[in-house]
Amino acid sequence: AAASFAAAATAYGLLRDVDAGDVVIHLGAEGAVGQCVAQICGARGAKALGLVSGDVLDPGDAVDVLKNLGAVAAAPARFARDPACRALVADLREAAPSDTATLLVDCERIDVA
């Protein structure tokens, strides 16, 4: 139970200034913090894009879990290098209010350059 609380508190702290329409890109989203990020974003109306680490045994399952928890999109981390990822983020930002913020949360130090 303490680990669950710590994950939720960490996610809440990371997202304390996130509002409806903001775009949150979360690297290493398959963990407990990532699952909390997806839920908090969903509850606040923010758009979460969860990127799942490459070393996860079943990335498809992790992607499904994140979408069920509130992420508007989720994909394996390699998607970050795909031009379609940048297009998706641009589409999410375009559909949002003009004062929308984009936040990158990196729990895995995934190289997305």
DABELTA-V268400 format. One record per pair of residues at least 12 apart in sequence whose C-alpha atoms are under 10 Angstrom apart, sorted by the first residue. I is the first residue (numbers start at 0). GAP is how many residues later the second one is. D is the distance in Angstrom with one decimal. If there is no record, write none. Layout:
# DABELTA-V268400
<<I:GAP:D> <I:GAP:D>>
This chain:
# DABELTA-V268400
<<2:29:8.5> <2:30:9.9> <3:28:7.1> <3:29:8.6> <3:32:9.1> <4:27:9.8> <4:28:9.8> <5:26:9.1> <5:27:8.4> <6:24:8.8> <6:25:5.7> <6:26:4.7> <6:27:8.4> <6:28:8.8> <6:29:7.0> <6:30:9.2> <7:24:7.8> <7:25:6.4> <7:26:9.3> <7:27:8.8> <7:28:5.6> <7:29:8.0> <7:31:9.6> <7:32:9.0> <8:24:8.6> <8:27:8.9> <9:22:9.7> <9:23:6.7> <9:24:9.8> <9:26:8.7> <9:27:9.0> <10:21:9.0> <10:22:5.6> <10:23:7.4> <10:24:8.8> <10:25:5.9> <10:26:5.4> <10:27:9.1> <10:28:9.5> <10:29:7.8> <10:30:9.8> <10:94:9.6> <11:21:9.1> <11:24:8.0> <11:25:7.5> <11:28:7.3> <11:29:9.7> <13:19:9.7> <13:23:8.4> <13:89:9.4> <13:90:10.0> <13:91:7.8> <14:22:7.6> <14:25:7.9> <14:26:8.0> <14:29:9.8> <14:31:9.8> <14:88:8.8> <14:90:9.3> <15:24:9.7> <16:84:9.6> <16:86:10.0> <17:22:9.3> <17:23:7.8> <17:26:7.7> <17:27:9.1> <17:28:7.0> <17:29:9.9> <17:82:9.3> <17:83:7.9> <17:84:9.1> <17:85:8.4> <18:22:8.3> <18:24:9.9> <18:25:6.2> <18:26:6.9> <18:27:6.0> <18:28:9.5> <18:81:8.2> <18:82:8.5> <19:21:8.1> <19:22:8.9> <19:23:8.9> <19:24:5.5> <19:25:4.2> <19:26:4.5> <19:27:7.8> <19:76:8.5> <19:77:8.8> <19:80:8.4> <19:81:9.8> <20:20:9.4> <20:23:8.5> <20:24:6.0> <20:25:4.7> <20:26:6.3> <20:27:9.8> <20:71:8.4> <20:72:7.9> <20:73:9.9> <20:74:8.1> <20:75:5.0> <20:76:6.4> <20:77:9.3> <20:78:8.9> <20:79:6.2> <20:80:8.1> <20:81:9.5> <21:19:8.7> <21:22:9.3> <21:23:7.9> <21:24:4.8> <21:25:6.1> <21:26:8.4> <21:70:8.7> <21:71:7.6> <21:74:7.1> <21:75:8.3> <21:76:9.9> <21:77:8.5> <21:78:5.0> <21:79:5.0> <21:80:6.0> <21:81:7.8> <22:18:8.8> <22:22:9.6> <22:23:6.0> <22:24:4.8> <22:25:6.0> <22:26:7.6> <22:49:9.8> <22:66:7.7> <22:67:9.7> <22:69:6.9> <22:70:6.7> <22:73:8.5> <22:77:7.3> <22:78:6.3> <22:79:4.7> <22:80:6.3> <22:81:8.6> <23:13:8.7> <23:14:9.0> <23:17:7.8> <23:22:7.2> <23:23:6.1> <23:24:4.7> <23:25:6.1> <23:26:8.2> <23:47:9.3> <23:65:9.3> <23:68:9.9> <23:77:8.3> <23:78:5.8> <23:79:4.8> <23:80:5.9> <23:81:7.3> <24:12:9.8> <24:22:8.5> <24:23:5.9> <24:24:4.8> <24:25:6.1> <24:26:7.5> <24:46:9.8> <24:48:9.6> <24:49:9.5> <24:55:9.8> <24:64:8.5> <24:77:7.5> <24:78:6.2> <24:79:4.8> <24:80:6.2> <24:81:8.3> <25:12:8.8> <25:22:7.2> <25:23:6.1> <25:24:4.9> <25:25:5.9> <25:26:8.5> <25:45:9.9> <25:48:9.2> <25:51:9.7> <25:77:8.2> <25:78:5.9> <25:79:4.7> <25:80:6.0> <25:81:7.6> <25:82:9.4> <26:22:8.6> <26:23:6.3> <26:24:4.9> <26:25:6.5> <26:26:7.2> <26:48:10.0> <26:49:9.4> <26:50:7.1> <26:53:9.2> <26:77:7.7> <26:78:6.1> <26:79:4.7> <26:80:5.9> <26:81:6.2> <26:82:7.6> <26:83:6.7> <26:84:9.5> <26:85:9.2> <27:22:7.5> <27:23:5.9> <27:24:5.1> <27:25:5.1> <27:26:8.8> <27:27:10.0> <27:28:9.6> <27:48:9.2> <27:49:7.7> <27:77:8.6> <27:78:6.6> <27:79:5.2> <27:80:5.0> <27:81:8.0> <27:82:7.6> <28:19:9.8> <28:20:8.7> <28:21:5.1> <28:22:5.6> <28:23:5.3> <28:24:7.4> <28:33:8.5> <28:34:8.9> <28:37:7.8> <28:42:9.9> <28:45:8.5> <28:46:9.5> <28:47:9.6> <28:48:9.3> <28:76:8.9> <28:77:8.5> <28:78:7.5> <28:79:8.6> <29:20:7.7> <29:21:7.7> <29:22:5.5> <29:23:7.2> <29:26:8.1> <29:29:8.4> <29:31:9.5> <29:32:5.7> <29:33:7.7> <29:35:8.3> <29:36:7.3> <29:44:9.6> <29:46:9.7> <29:77:9.7> <30:21:8.7> <30:22:9.4> <30:25:10.0> <30:31:8.9> <30:35:9.8> <30:76:8.8> <30:77:9.9> <32:74:8.5> <33:14:9.8> <33:16:7.4> <33:17:9.2> <33:18:9.2> <33:32:8.0> <33:35:9.9> <33:37:9.8> <33:71:9.1> <33:72:9.7> <33:73:8.3> <34:15:8.9> <34:27:9.5> <34:30:8.0> <34:31:6.2> <34:32:9.5> <34:33:9.7> <34:34:6.9> <34:35:8.8> <34:36:8.9> <35:30:9.3> <35:33:8.2> <35:34:9.4> <36:12:9.8> <36:13:8.8> <36:29:9.2> <36:32:9.1> <36:33:8.8> <36:34:8.4> <36:68:9.3> <37:12:7.5> <37:27:9.6> <37:28:6.3> <37:29:7.8> <37:30:8.9> <37:31:5.8> <37:32:5.1> <37:33:4.9> <37:34:8.5> <37:35:9.7> <37:36:9.8> <38:27:8.5> <38:28:9.5> <38:29:9.0> <38:30:5.3> <38:31:5.3> <38:32:7.4> <39:29:9.0> <39:30:8.0> <39:31:9.4> <40:28:9.4> <40:29:7.0> <40:30:7.3> <40:31:9.3> <41:25:9.8> <41:27:7.5> <41:28:4.6> <41:29:6.6> <41:30:8.1> <42:26:9.7> <42:27:7.8> <44:25:9.3> <45:24:9.4> <45:25:8.9> <45:26:8.9> <45:46:10.0> <45:50:9.3> <45:54:9.5> <45:55:9.7> <45:56:9.9> <46:23:8.5> <46:24:6.6> <46:25:5.8> <46:26:8.2> <46:42:9.6> <46:45:7.3> <46:46:9.1> <46:49:9.2> <46:55:9.4> <47:18:9.2> <47:19:9.2> <47:22:7.5> <47:23:4.7> <47:24:5.6> <47:25:6.7> <47:26:8.1> <47:41:9.9> <47:44:9.5> <47:54:9.9> <47:55:9.5> <47:56:10.0> <48:17:9.0> <48:18:9.1> <48:21:9.6> <48:22:5.9> <48:23:6.2> <48:24:4.8> <48:25:5.4> <48:26:8.0> <48:36:9.5> <48:39:9.2> <48:40:8.3> <48:43:9.5> <48:55:9.6> <49:12:9.5> <49:13:7.7> <49:16:6.9> <49:17:8.5> <49:20:10.0> <49:21:6.6> <49:22:8.4> <49:23:6.4> <49:24:4.5> <49:25:6.5> <49:26:8.4> <49:27:8.5> <49:55:9.5> <50:12:8.0> <50:15:9.4> <50:22:8.6> <50:23:5.7> <50:24:5.1> <50:25:5.4> <50:26:4.7> <50:27:8.2> <50:28:7.6> <50:29:7.6> <50:55:9.6> <50:57:10.0> <50:59:9.4> <51:14:9.3> <51:22:7.4> <51:23:6.1> <51:24:4.6> <51:25:5.1> <51:26:8.6> <51:27:9.3> <51:56:9.3> <51:58:9.7> <52:22:9.2> <52:23:6.3> <52:24:5.4> <52:25:8.3> <52:54:9.6> <52:55:7.3> <52:56:9.6> <52:57:7.6> <53:22:6.5> <53:23:6.1> <53:24:7.3> <53:56:9.1> <54:21:9.7> <54:22:9.7> <55:20:9.1> <57:18:9.9> <58:15:9.8> <58:16:7.8> <58:17:6.2> <58:18:9.3> <59:14:9.3> <59:15:7.9> <59:16:7.8> <61:12:8.5> <61:13:8.6> <61:14:8.8> <62:12:5.8> <62:13:7.4> <71:20:9.3> <72:15:9.0> <72:16:9.9> <76:33:7.5> <76:34:9.0> <76:35:8.1> <77:32:9.2> <77:33:9.2> <77:34:7.9> <78:33:8.9> <79:30:9.3> <79:31:8.7> <79:32:5.6> <79:33:8.2> <80:30:8.9> <80:31:5.9> <80:32:6.9> <81:30:9.4> <88:13:8.9>>
